[in-house]
Amino acid sequence: MKLIDDGKTDPETTKNIEPYRAPMGSKKGLTRTSVQIEEDLMERLRNAVYWTPGASLNRVFLEGAEMLVDALEKQNGKPFPKRGSERLLTGRRYK
């Protein structure tokens, strides 16, 4: 079950939904990462997770990232090619 199905969240219809429990061993293939996020957005995320049955911060980030990559690939007309051994730049970006 995705957290967002039709873009509408009605607390009355979702209050009896069982919390999501990932199957044992489902973390296979996941990688740990760290990002910086604006305080206001992080607080909004925490509020959304608190008030959404079955939600977790990890699940929100995973679904959000997948939705964004899907949209970028659609805009690109196809999935992006693999990078090979090239690494992404890290650290602050200069303006």
HURACOR-V162940 format. One line per field, one symbol per residue. psi: psi as a letter, one per 40 degrees, with the letter a starting at -180 (. if undefined). A space follows every 10 residues. Layout:
psi=???
This chain:
psi=hidhdeehhh ddeedehiih hhiheeehei ihihihiidd dddddddddd ehheiidddd dddddddddd dddddeeiii iiebehiiii aihi.
